[in-house]
Amino acid sequence: MGNLFESRTGATFDASQPGVRTLQAWVRSKNPVNVQLSDGTKLDGILRWVDAEFLALQPDYEKQPILINRTAVAVIRMLA
């Protein structure tokens, strides 16, 4: 049946996918990453969490994470 989130947005979070597993490993390792958005903006920080729609990126200079819609992401690279 799925949860309420999936029925409203159509988004799913399939942890069996290699990309999702890689993102989860980066969250656990707390290694810095570079996120390039589709508009060319580049952001560096540590991934705090990921879900079906968003990434939470914690830049060094911010106390609160930045929420990034996953559809806006072009490339994510681990920096360490």
Secondary structure, 3 states (H helix, E strand, C coil): CCCHHHHHHCCCCCCCCHHHHHHHHHHHHCCEEEEEECCCCEEEEEEEEECCCEEEEECCCCCCCEEEEHHHEEEEEECC
